[in-house]
Amino acid sequence: MVLASLAQIPGRQVHLLRVRAVLRVMLMVTESATFVATLPPLLSAIRISGDGGCRIMLDIPETEMGEAMKLLLWREQVLRLTVEPDGDDQPYTNFD
């Protein structure tokens, strides 16, 4: 969304191409993204769809956004996810 909105600003086409190039170079170095997140306290955080799939919503703190932004470049790819508890046994905290 951020990249798409930048593309609509006149004169930002070249800047947008540079941003994409930098992100692609970052992904060549690392083919994974690791960040902490929580499931939001919403009934719709995990939605089961009628076709047998599901959609999961995550709250990601600002400190983890660099890693999470890698997902933008992988939007049209199949991703393999491994989810595990952080292990610090801290209760849920809202990242807002």
DAHUBEL-V439989 format. One line per field, one symbol per residue. ss: DSSP state (A for helix, B for strand, O for the rest). psi: psi as a letter, one per 30 degrees, with the letter a starting at -180 (. if undefined). burial: 1 if it has 9 or more other ideal C-beta (glycine too) atoms within 8 Angstrom, else 0. Layout:
ss->???
psi->???
burial->???
//
This chain:
ss->OAAAAAAOOOOOAAAAAAAAAAAAAAAAAOOOOOOOOBOOOOAAABBBOOOOOBBBOOBOOAAAAAAAOAAAAOOOOOOOOOOOOOOOOOOOOOOO
psi->eeeeeeffkkffeeeeeeeeeeeeeefeekglkklkllklikfgejkklfgfalkkkkkklefgeeeffffefgeglkkkkkklkfffgklkkkf.
burial->001001100001001100110011011000000000111000001110000000001011100110110111100000000000000000000000
//
